């Protein structure tokens, strides 16, 4: 067994000891339940970990990660996580967080056959297709790459907002709100793309009807107090 593998268990032991040292009932309390306010949907990249970059503690963030932070309606893993977070954990915020220098996004910009990755990366190629005019107008390759990272986050946020559970709970309770972030590996900073959630939701409802009734944002104000 490699030494680097064994180090993980040593680190875990030290972590347990430090937590108990600060709070003897830490793990007893942690085991009771979870009440996170955030669902974080991020990239699987080893350099961009949710809790560390957010400064969050165990129990504060519900996390789903995959290559290039994609939200696809046919991906049962992502949709199940969102449904559970919205309906059962009652999260107040859903964050889709991409990062600059994303290998998945870069691969989607490269014209080559990548085998089993092809159908997954097609989600990002579709983002390029939708925003092709804007992206092709950017002469600097690095800046074009960064912009596709941002646009991919935007489109994945829209995919989250399309989901029935998100729309229904927001109209009834005014939560969750969907946010788009980019983590800049070069500076360590989180960049808020400042997505206008209500505007996107209104636009989505014109196309992605969820019932026979006309769903409008004012409906939440018609509900009895």
SULVEN-V343478 format. One record per residue. RES is the residue in one small letter. PSI is psi in whole degrees, 0 to 359 (* if undefined). OMEGA is omega in whole degrees, 0 to 359 (* if undefined). D_LAST is the distance of its C-alpha to the last C-alpha in Angstrom with 2 decimals. Layout:
BEGIN
res->{RES/RES}
psi->{PSI/PSI}
omega->{OMEGA/OMEGA}
d_last->{D_LAST/D_LAST}
END
This chain:
BEGIN
res->{x/x/x/x/x/x/x/x/x/x/x/x/x/x/x/x/x/x/x/x/x/x/x/x/x/x/x/x/x/x/x/x/x/x/x/x/x/x/x/x/x/x/x/x/x/x/x/x/x/x/x/x/x/x/x/x/x/x/x/x/x/x/x/x/x/x/x/x/x/x/x/x/x/x/x/x/x/x/x/x/x/x/x/x/x/x/x/x/x/x/x/x/x/x/x/x/x/x/x/x/x/x/x/x/x/x/x/x/x/x/x/x/x/x/x/x/x/x/x/x/x/x/x/x/x/x/x/x/x/x/x/x/x/x/x/x/x/x/x/x/x/x/x/x/x/x/x/x/x/x/x/x/x/x/x/x/x/x/x/x/x/x/x/x/x/x/x/x/x/x/x/x/x/x/x/x/x/x/x/x/x/x/x/x/x/x/x/x/x/x/x/x/x/x/x/x/x/x/x/x/x/x/x/x/x/x/x/x/x/x/x/x/x/x/x/x/x/x/x/x/x/x/x/x/x}
psi->{133/152/323/327/316/329/327/316/328/318/321/318/316/322/315/314/320/322/316/326/321/323/103/334/17/308/331/317/320/326/346/307/174/139/59/145/347/136/123/122/109/185/152/355/132/346/352/82/134/301/321/314/337/349/33/155/163/133/353/342/128/130/136/131/143/179/119/27/54/139/105/132/338/357/102/333/307/314/325/319/314/314/314/316/321/312/326/317/341/44/150/341/137/122/125/118/114/184/146/156/34/121/324/317/318/321/324/340/354/125/81/157/118/24/232/341/343/307/329/313/342/330/321/325/326/324/318/317/316/323/29/317/314/315/318/340/348/110/321/120/320/318/325/321/313/319/324/324/314/316/327/319/314/312/325/328/318/320/324/316/334/337/137/317/325/312/314/314/324/317/326/324/357/16/156/160/137/132/151/124/157/131/122/105/337/339/342/2/149/131/121/119/356/54/134/90/313/320/315/318/317/315/320/320/339/334/315/70/138/353/176/338/158/113/123/157/332/346/328/334/350/350/144/144/*}
omega->{185/181/181/178/180/181/180/181/175/178/179/179/179/180/178/181/181/180/179/178/179/184/184/181/185/185/174/178/182/184/186/184/174/179/181/175/185/162/181/176/186/180/179/181/185/183/186/182/189/187/184/183/178/184/185/179/175/180/184/183/172/194/169/180/173/181/175/173/183/173/182/183/180/179/184/179/181/183/177/178/181/179/181/182/183/187/187/179/178/179/181/182/172/182/168/186/172/177/176/184/180/181/179/178/180/179/180/178/185/181/178/179/183/173/185/178/185/182/178/182/178/176/181/175/177/176/178/181/182/185/187/183/180/184/181/179/179/185/181/184/180/179/177/177/179/182/177/175/181/181/176/176/180/183/179/173/178/178/176/183/177/188/183/183/179/181/184/182/180/181/181/189/182/172/1/173/182/181/174/180/167/176/180/180/185/182/183/185/172/178/177/180/173/177/177/187/183/179/179/180/178/180/180/184/177/186/185/181/183/179/179/179/175/182/178/184/182/183/181/180/180/182/179/180/*}
d_last->{61.29/60.81/60.45/57.32/55.65/56.63/55.28/51.73/52.01/53.56/50.72/48.21/50.11/50.06/46.32/45.66/47.95/46.31/42.79/44.01/45.97/42.90/40.69/42.40/39.20/38.10/38.71/37.52/34.13/34.19/34.88/31.86/29.07/27.89/24.62/25.51/23.18/25.68/27.29/30.61/32.62/36.07/39.74/42.05/44.47/45.81/45.56/41.79/40.01/36.25/35.97/39.02/38.19/34.61/35.90/33.55/34.19/34.28/30.84/29.11/29.72/29.74/32.67/34.15/37.42/39.86/42.52/41.17/37.45/37.17/34.14/35.61/33.79/36.88/36.92/35.41/35.55/33.34/30.85/30.65/30.04/27.19/25.60/26.01/24.73/21.55/20.74/22.22/22.65/19.33/21.23/19.60/22.70/25.37/28.67/31.61/34.60/38.04/41.12/44.16/47.40/45.62/48.33/46.27/45.54/49.18/50.40/48.37/50.23/53.55/55.36/56.49/56.08/54.13/54.24/51.20/49.23/49.65/46.67/44.37/45.65/45.32/41.60/42.65/45.47/42.92/41.14/44.57/45.13/41.88/42.68/46.47/47.28/45.53/46.97/50.48/50.58/50.35/53.99/53.59/53.06/51.28/48.77/48.30/47.66/45.05/43.30/43.15/41.53/38.78/38.44/38.33/35.35/33.61/34.37/33.29/29.91/29.63/30.60/27.77/25.24/26.76/25.65/23.08/21.43/20.93/19.52/17.16/15.66/15.47/13.63/10.96/11.02/13.22/16.02/18.94/20.80/24.42/27.26/30.98/33.57/37.34/39.33/42.62/45.26/47.63/45.66/43.20/40.29/36.98/36.39/32.87/33.24/30.05/28.72/26.17/23.68/21.36/24.52/26.06/23.03/23.05/26.79/26.62/24.31/26.99/29.42/27.81/25.70/23.81/23.09/24.39/21.39/21.44/19.14/18.20/16.41/14.36/12.70/10.24/9.04/8.89/6.43/3.79/0.00}
END
